[in-house]
């Protein structure tokens, strides 16, 4: 079992990292599986991905694909959005793509443009967003108004990874990892020499226009990739009117090339992203505020499988990006112009060595060791709140799994990290109000050494069920903006004050899951409890400021928020289920349901700010003979567990429906292998939807009734 095995053994926190049979040349018709592709082949059938079919009598059709993909061979739940779902939903942001998934919400600060995923009530510094294994390199964690410079339209899938697997990526992944894969660095040679996809769509709520295309080609050991996208919307409609200053536009693309040999591959890609989008609501709308994110990114990636030695696979990821955006609007002088500039330069590299299986008296031991390094330089100018800040990180980590037989596996993981942050610190008065003297500022370097560990068990149960139990202890170093913020942020209408004395944030988590991927019932249910020591959060002081500290207490434009620490407890559950009721043609008709909640409270009894509401949803679907039909209602309950100075958020109902048809084609005649045409409706009740997790929830509504017409062709 040292070489040429048909399946890779565990790595990413207990995931079975399945590979196609044979060595790299055998992967001509299918993308090579890497460590980023956690349990993809265990997902209930997904477009373009193999999966073991559920046992069924010969007279019955195969189980319906999609609706609820479930990953069963990871120690923690992994939410998967497959390519087929992305092509139908045509999300413009990662927040759009994940907003309705159990346990996941989004910031929706500028819907359709700046909407960052929120996982179990955690966001920004606690949710890492990466593309093809490397951090995305923007400044979306620095402010809710900042867009993530990733467009999901050309993604082959999106994964949300929670639990022990996040130890591979750093303390900034304490809440989870949102991972986008799009083959920018090619990892396979198509069986027919070329493959690709073109998708386009139109939305009525905002006159939205969408177009995206990707192509992969190769021969003689060389593979190439190219993709591009362009989207544009007008200000979107809400019940009874228009949400002013909410128009968006974005475009970008990438090119990549790889050499693929008998023992591995090595590749490089370049990508570009730029956009312009408006910020609706409040002062930003009155000032006609708009942002112009722009990013260039390089990524290198490789894999090598030695013939001999202690390691069976060696892998690396390395990338760097240069990012800039301007915040444009009408200033206090009444003149329109650039009010703030944000720049970010970031590099990251990760190397992993997966050792050969070790056969012990207790069972088979598999695992890997890795190192990770990164550097980030943030710089903001004009009316900005963060002085130039440099962050450096160096870490090592280890994952091991022991398969003891009988479907029982144990997993342990550990990480140690060194973080150094340099900037200018400012000490403000204790009440954060001016006292007649200027606050003292000085150069400061903070060093942290976060240490994290996890242990878990995964047990196969009868009837295809899998149960898991995990415990983890994770430390997170404060970020530069949590330590050093000291001024106005116009787009978010906040005056932000950091605390240069912040200490490590510590989280102790217990999580239990029950999952089933195959058969008439698919289930993904998880409950969790997390105890935070020194939880870092933005605390509203109740003071209001204008554009300098001297105005705090007498100003009225900006909400003063202070980065603070307090002990807190989070607990919750996320459940998704799908049941096939009866066969229809070559497919199935069935029901689906979901429920999720998170409760987050400080030790003094007050609630953590901006937490998503309890949500309950369900509906019916039919998938047969190329047709896919679905109707679903997602209900959010009133959110009453509010922090000081927050307001109660009323509940809402999002009624959704979809009808699509997919036709297989002869590529020799049509040039395409498959085409899908569909119509999708969102918020069909035209309900007032406010997101309790958003800073803007009292100022804006989410889009009203919307119809989306979409067309996708694959070749």
N, C-alpha and C positions, 0 to 999 in steps of 0.2 A: 504493500500500500504506500510505498514511498513516492512513486511517480505514476503519472498517467491515470490517476483515479478518476472515475466518472463524476465524483462529487467532492467539493472541497469541504474540509472540516470547519468547525466553528471558528469564527473570529470575532466579529463585531459584537461584543458583549453577549455572546451566546448565540448569535445568528449562525445558521448553517448556510455557508456562502456557496450556493450551488453553481457549478460550472457546467457548460455543455461538454459532452463526451470528447475525450481525446485532448490533444494539445491545441495551441493557438490556430494552426491551419484549419482545424475542423470547425472553426467558428466563422466560416465564410458567410453563412446564411443568418447568423444571429450575433448580436452584440456580445462581446466578451464580458463575462461577469467580473466585476472588481469588488473590492471591499466596500465601496460606496453603495453597491446594489444589494442591500440587505434583504435577503429572503424573497427576492423578486419571483423566483420560480415556485415559491410556496404559496403565492397569492392565488386565490380562486380565479379561474381563467381571465386573463387580461389580454387585450388586443396586442398581438405581436409577441407574446411571452408564453412559453410552455408552462403547463401545469398538469399535475396528475388528475385525470378525470375522476369524478366520484363514481363509485360502483353503482350501476343501475341495470335493470333488466334490459335485454336487447331490444325489447319492444318500446322502450321509452327513449326520448331524446336526451341529448347531453344537457347538463344543468345550464341554466341561463348565466351568461357571462356578466360581469361587472355589477353595477349598482352598489354592492358591498364587497369590495376586495378585502380579504382577511389574511394576515400573515400569522402563521402559527408556530414557526420554529425560531422565534426570537424570544429572549427573556422578558422583554418589555414590548408593549404594543407599538406597531409601526403603521401609521396611516399612509395609504398609498392612493394617489390620484393618477390613474393610468392615462396614457396618451389619448385613448378614445374619449374619455371624459373631458380632457382638456380641449379637444377639438370641438366638442359639443357646447361646452360652457364658454369657451373663448375668453377666459379671464384676462384682464389687463394688468393685474397685480397678483402677487402671491396671496395677499389678504383676500382678494376676490375668490381665488381658487379654493381657499380653505375655510372661509367664513362659516359655512353651515356644517362642517364636519364635527362629530362628537368630540368635545374637549378642546375645540379650537374656535377662536373668534378672530377679530381683526380690529385694528385701530380706526379704520375708516375716516381718517382726518380729512383727506381730500378723496372722496370715493372715486375709484377708477384710476387713481394716480398715486397717492400716498396712503397706502393701507398695508400695514405690516402685521403679520400673524401674531396672535396672542395665544399661548398654550397654557391651559389650566390657570388662567388669570395672570400669567407671567409674560412680560414683553421686553422690548429694548435690550438692555445689557444681558438679560437672562435667556434670550432666544438667539441662537446663532443662525444666520442665513448664509448658505454656501451654494456654489455652483460648480458642479463637477469636482467636488471634494475640497475646494479652496474657498475661503471666506469671500463674500461678494465685493467687499472693498468700498462700499459707499458710506454715507453718514446717516442712514435711516435709524440707527440706534440712538443717535444724538438728539433727535427731535421728531415728534410724530408727524410733522409737516413734511419731512424729507422722504422722498420716494426710494424704494429699493431698486437699484439699477439692474433689474432682471425682468425681462418680459417672458412670461411662461408659455407663450403661444407655440414656440418650437420645442418645448420640452418633451422628452420621451416619457417622463413621469416626474412627479413630485412626491417626496417622502417626508413625513414628519417622524423623527426618531426621538423617543423619550427614554429615560431610565439609564442603565449602566452603559449603554453604547455611546452615550454622549461624552464619556470620559476620554474618548479619542480626540476630542476637538477643543477642549479647554474649559476653563471655569466660566467663560461666557456662554456655555451651553447648559448651564445648570437647569434651565427650564425645558430645553429641548433643542433639536436641530431641524431646520427646514432645509432640505437638500433637493436641489434641482439638477436633473441629469439631462443632457441634450447632445451628447456625442460630439461636442465641438472638437475634442481630440479624438479622432476616429479609433475605434477599438475592434472593428470587424470589416471584412470585405464582403459586400453583398453577393449572394449566390448567382444573381444574373448580371453582376457587374455594376449595377446602379439601382438605387431605391430612393424614394423620397415621398414628400407629402406637400400638398398645397391646400390652404384653408382660407376661407373668406367668410365674412358675416356682416350683418347690419342690425342695429338695435334702434327701436323706435323711441325709447325714453330720452335719448340724447343725440339722435341722428348719428349714431356711432358707426364708423367704418373701420373694418379690420381686414388685414391681409397678412399672410405669413407663408413662407415656403422654406423647405429644407431638402437637401439632397446629399446622399452618401454614395460614393463610387470608389472603385479600386480594381487593381489587377497586379499580378506579379509582385506581391508583397508590399505594395504601396496603396494606402487608402487616403481619400480626401473627403472633406466635409465642407459644406457651405450652407448658410441659412440667412434669412432676413425677415424683417417684419416692419409694419407701419400701421399705426392706429390713430384715429382722430375722433373727437366727440365735441358737440356743442354743450353748453350748460344743460344739465339734465332736469327733467320734469319731476315735480313732486305733487302730491295731492293738492290741487287747487292753485298750482302755479309753477314757477321755475326757480330752482336753486341757483341764484345768480353767482357769477364768478366761479363756475365749476367746470369750464371747458378744459380739454386735455389734448395733447398730441405727443406721440412718441415714435421713434424709429431706431433701427439698428440692425446689426448682423454680425456674422463671424465667418472665418475661414480657418481650416485646420488640415494638417497632414500628419500621417503616421507611417512608420515602417513596421510591418508585422512579419515576424519570423517564426521559426519552429519553436523557440523557447520563450517568446514574449513579444512586446511591442514598445515603441518609443515614439511619442508624438508631441506636436506643438500647435497652439492655436492663438489667434488674435480676434478679439471682439470689440465692438464699439456700440455705445448706447447714448442716445441723447433724447431729450424731451422738453416740453414746456407745459406747465399745468398751473391752473389757478387754485387759490385757496378760498373756499366759500365760507360765509358766515362771519358775523361780528366785525371787528376792526379790519381784518384781512380783506373782507369783501368790500368795505367802504374805501379802503386804500387800493383796491384792485390789485392785490398782491398776487404774484405769480413767481414760480421757480423754474430754473433752467438746468436740470442735472445733465451732466456730460461725463462719460467715463470711457477710458481705453484700458484694455485688460489683456495680459499675456498669460497663457497657461501651458505648462509642460507636465507630461504624465507618462509613466512607463511601468512596465512589469517584466520581470525576468524569472524563469523557472530553472534553477540549476539542475544538472543531471545528478550531482552527488553533493554530499555535505549535510550539515544540520538543518538547513532551511530549504523548504520546497518552493516558496514564492517570495520574491523581493519586489516591493512596490514603492513608488514615490509619486508625490504631487508637489508641484511648485508653481507659484503664480504671483503676479504683481499687478497693481492697478493704479491709475492716476484719475482722480475724481475731482470735479469742481461744479458748484452751482451758485448762481446769483439769485438773490431774493429781490425782486423788482416791485416797486409800488410807489404810492404817493407818500412822501415824508411829512414831517411836522411843518416844514416850510411850505407845504402845498405844491411842491414840485415833484413830478414823477421821475424816478431814477432808481439806481441800484442802492438798496438799503443795507444789504449784507452780502458777504461772499464767504463760502465755505469750501475748503480744499482738504483733500485726504489723499495721502500716498501710503500705500500699504503693500507689504510683501509677506508671503507665508510659504513655508515648505514643511512637508511631512514625509517621513520615511518609515516603512513598516517591513518587518521580516517575520514571515509565518513559518514556524518550525515544523519539521516532519512529525507525524503522530508518534507519541511515546506510549508503548503498551505496558501498563503496570498491572499489579495484582488487583487493583480496584477498578480498572477500566482503561479506556483509551483517553490519553491526554493530548489535547490540541490547543494551539494558541499562537500568540504573536507578541512581539515587542516593538515599540515604535518611539520615535522622537519627533518633536514638532518645534518649530521656531517661527517667530513672526516679529515684525516691526511696523508700527503705525505712526504717522506724523499728521496731526490735525492742525489746521490753521484757519482762523476766521478773522474777517476784517470788517470795518465800518461798524454798524450797529449790531455787533455780535456779542455773544455772552461767554465765549471761551477763548482764553489766550492760547498761543501756540503750545501744543502739547505733544510730547513724544512718549510712546509706549513700546516696551520691548518684552518679549516672552520667549522662554525656553522651557521645554517640558519633556518628560519621558513617561511612558505608560506601558502597561502590561495587561494582557487578557489571557485567561486560561479557562478551558472547559474540560470537565471530566465526565465522560459517558460511561455510566456504571452498568448499563443494561436494563432491560425491562422498560425501555422508554424513559428512563430517568437520567437527567443530566444536571450537573452542578457547574456553576460559573463563578469566577472571581476576577476582579479587575482592580487596578490601582493606578494612580497618577500622581506625580509630583511636578510642580510647576514653579518657575521663578518669574516674577513680574517686576518691572521697573518703570516708573512713570515720572516724567520731568515736566514742570510747567511753572507758572507764577501763581502762588496762592494768595488769597486775600482773606483777612480776618474781619468779619463784620460784628457789630454790637450784638449782644445776646438777644435783644428783642427785634433785631433786623430792621431797626429804624435809625435814621441819621441822628447823631449826637453832636453835630457841629464840627466834627473833625473828619478828615478823610480816612477811610479804612486802610489799615497797613497792608502793603503788598510786598512779597519777597519770593525769591526763587526757592523751589522746593523739589526734592527728589524723594519719592516714596517707594519702598521695596516691600514685596509680599512674597510668601512661599506657600501658596495653597496646596493642600494635600487632600486627596479624595480616594475612596475605596468603595467597592460594592461586592455583594455576594448574592447569588440567586439559585433557584432550582426550577427546572422545567420538567413536567411529567406528562407523558402521553396517557390519555384516559380512553375508556371504551367509547365506541361510536364516533371516533374521530375528534373528540374533544381534547384540548391541551390546556393544562393549568400551569401557572407560573407564580412564584413568590419571590420578591426581591427586596433587599434592604440596601441602602446606600448612605454614605456620608460624603458630602461634597462641600468644598470651600471655594468661594469666589472672591477674587480681588476686586476692589472698587475700580471703576473706570476713570479715565481722565476727566470726563465731564461731571461725574459725581463728586470728584475731589475739587475741581478747579473752576467750575462755572461761576460767573460773577457779573451778570449783566442782562440786558434786554434781549429777548428773542421775539422779534416783531411778528413773524408768521404764526407762532403759537400763542401770541398775546400773553407771554409770561416774562417775568423778571426772575431769572434762575440764579440761585446761590448754592454753590457747592460747599462741602465740608472737608477741608484738607486733613482732618484727623480721623476720617472714617477707618474702621478696621475691617478685617475679613468678615464676609457674610458666610454663615454656616447653615447647611440644610441637612436634616436627617429624614429620610423618606422610607416608608414601607408601602409596597404596592402588590396587589394580588389581581390576577387576570384569569379569565376563562374564555377560550376562543375555539372556534370550529370553522374550517375553511371550505369543506366539501360536503356534498349531500344536500338534501332538501332544505336544511336549516343551516344558515351561516350566522355566526355569533361572534361579537367582539365586545367583551365587557371587562371593565377595569375599575377598581376602587383604589384610592391612594390617600395617604396621610403624610404631610410634611411639616416638620417643626423647624422654623427658622430662628437662628440666633443672630441678632444684628441685621435684620432685613432692611435693605436700603430702599427708600421710596421718596417720591416727591410729595412734600407736605405743604399744603396750602396754609400760609400763616394768617390769612385774612387781610393782610396789608395789600394795598394797591399802589402801583408805581407808574411813573411815566418812563422816560428813556434814560434816567440816571438814578443812582442810589439816593441822592439828595431829595428826590421827589417822593420816595417811598413813604407811605402814610398819608400823603396829601394828594397823590396822583390818582388817576382813575382809568388809565388805559390798559395796564398790564397786571395780571395776577401774580403776586409774589409767591414763588415756590422754593422751598429749601430742601436739599437732599439731607435726609435724616435717617437714623437707625432705630429700630425697635424690634423686640421679639414678636414673632407672629406664627400663627398656625393656619395652614391651608389643608383642606380635605375636600374630596369630591369623588365623582364617578362619571364615567362616560360609557354609554352602551349603544351599540348598533346591532340590528338584527334584520335578517332577511329570510323569508320562508317561501319556497316554491309550493303552490297549492295544487296545480293540475297542469298537465301537458297541453300545449297549444301548438299544433303543427310540429315543427322541429325544435320548439323551445318550450318555455314555461310561462305561466302567469303566477304572480305571487304578491305578497305583502312585505312591507318594510317598516321599521320603526327605529326611533332613536331617542335618547334622553341624555342630558348632561347637566351637571351643576358643579360649581366650585364655591366654597365658603372660605373666606379669608378674613381673619380677625387678629388684632393685636392683643397683647396680654391685658391691656387696660379696658378691654371690652369694645373699643372702637373698631371700625371696619377699615380694611385696606381700600384705598381709592380705586375707582375705575375697574370694577370686577364685572365680568360678563354675567348675564342673568341665567336662571334656570330655563332650560329649553326642552320642549317635548315635541316630537314630530312623528309622522307616519304617512303611509300612502300605499298605492298599488302600482304594479308594473306588469307589462307583458313584453316578452322578447321572443319573437318567432318569425321564421321565414323572411329574414332581413328587416323586419319591423321592430322598432323599439318605442313603446309608449309608457308614459309614467305620469302620475299625478301625486302630489305630496303637499302636505301642510306642515309648516314649522311654526310652532307657537313659542314665543318668549314671554315669560311671566313678568309681572311688575318687579322691578329691582328696587327693593326698599332697604337693603342692607348697605347704607351709604356712609361715606366718610364725612367728617366735618366740612361744611361749606358746599357739599354736593347736594344735588336735588334728586328726588325720586324719579326713576325712569319708567314710564308706562309700558305695559306689555304690548306686543304686536303679533300679527299673523302674516306669514308669508306663504301664500298659496302659489304653487309652482306646477306647471304641466309641460309635457314635451311629447313630440311625435317626430320620429325620424325613420328614414328608410335607407338601407345600405344594399347596393347592388354590386355583385362581383362582375368584373369585365375581363375580356380577353385583351391582354396588353398588346398582342400583335395587331389587333384591330383598332383599339381605342387609345393605346399608349398608356393606359392606367389599368391597375389591377382591381380597383375598388373605388366607388364613389358613394358618399353619404350626403343626403339632403334632409334638413330638418327644421322644425320650428319649435322654439322654446319660449315659455312665458314665465316671468317672475313677478312677484307681488301683484298677482292678478286681482286681488281685492282692493288694490290701490290704498293700502293701509299706511298710516303714519308710522314709520319705523325709525326709532332713535336707538343708537347703540350706547348702552350704559358704560362701555369700556372706552369710549371716545372722549377726548377733551372737548370736542365740538358738539356733544349730544344736545345741549340746550340751544345751539345756534343753527343746526342744520338737520334736515331729514335725509335719510337714505333715498335712493331713487324710487319713484312711484311705479305704476304699472308699466311693464316692459315686455315687448315681444322681440325675440332674436331669431332671425333667419340665417342659417349657416349652411355652408357647402364645403365638403372636404373630399379631395381626391388623393389617392395613394397610387404610387407606381413603383 
